[in-house]
């Protein structure tokens, strides 16, 4: 038997990714077969290193496949976003060369998106004026974005399409500027959106005015009895004076007829005494003055009713807030069936700027709410006090009712919120009052007084005279 050592053979060549990695058992078997000589140990080290390299390659391949899958997903996501965008998109280099556009731009211009790649961005503009304007804005981009620039783009059929463009610089990871991102949309679409928004705003204003007017008419309906009584006094006064002046006119006619009929002097004097002509003449001026006063009071009440019931036209003038509150208290007090005491502690005049009809509606709502809140109270009372603090008029309405439940304080000025029974309230009075005061530059707040009862605080800026 030949005792010469078996020559070792080089390992099998690397088979590539398809080969299975050699296990430790395979290495040990090869070592046993090789006789464990020195040269065999070297080859075993080489085999181990190859196994390690092969395992690393497999791991790199798995990681690379995962990154490729992520990259493909990202590209698909970006592509779907660009395809779905309704706004126009142009990506160009610093030199103004188009690098990418989205489908919305290609569709608007009627061209193929790929055909635009590599062309100067200024080729997209319809006329020289647009190119010059774009040149001033985009040719040498600065670090500040450009917004809402109206420019004409050129369609495939040669027509001009007005668009509103925005331009923003884009940078790489180290802050170096790479080019521009230009976005925009057709101006016609923007104008339609603006017109739709304006129509919606006008509809909202109309609806708001209708709600205010409806609530005002409901308040006026509740006050008909009080207003009728308020009108009845001067009208009755005028009527009584008119009847008296009619009788005086008949007596004067008899006396004048006697004078013109050449009645003897003694008979004329007797007739003068009988008809009480001297007393009639003394009484006539006061009758006329009283009639005029009654007519003026009637006219003022009717004018106040007309101002209150008329559709609001955002009237802005200086007026006496104390007088408006006093009139509101008078009207509500006349319409309240049960005794309801209102004490007024206001300065002689508080001049504010705005619509007296609208603020009278606010005052009437607050007084009426106090009357309703104290309906079951033993002492029905409302204290209205106020004055001037700095540049504001401050009026407080404190009633003797049970106060406002804590859970209702945050909802008190919400539209259609009411604690009154069905048919007694619309839930719009305080909400409308809050809006009126806010439009006048003031505030209306609600809370509970420390000594009991609800407390409403009205603040309005003073008129600068």
Secondary structure, DSSP 8 states (H G I E B T S, - for coil): ---S------------TTS----HHHHHHHHHHHTT-HHHHHHHHHHHHHHHHHHHHHHHHHHHHHHHHHHHHHHHHHHHHHHH--SEEEEEETT-BEEEE-HHHHHHHTS-HHHHTTSBGGGGBSSHHHHHHHIIIIIT--SS-EEEEEEEEE-TTS-EEEEEEEEEEEE-TTS-EEEEEEEEEEHHHHHHHHHHHHHHHHHHHHHHHHHHHHHHHHHHHHTHHHHHHHHHHHHHHHHHHHHHHHHHHHHHHHHHHHHHTT--HHHHHHHHHHHTHHHHHHHHHHHHHHHHHHHHHHHHHHHHHHHHHS------EEEEHHHHHHHHHHHHHHH-SS--EEEEE--S--EEEE-HHHHHHHHHHHHHHHHHHTTT-SS-EEEEEEEEETTEEEEEEEESS----GGGGGGTTSTT---S-TTT--S-HHHHHHHHHHHTT-EEEEEE-TTSSEEEEEEEEB---
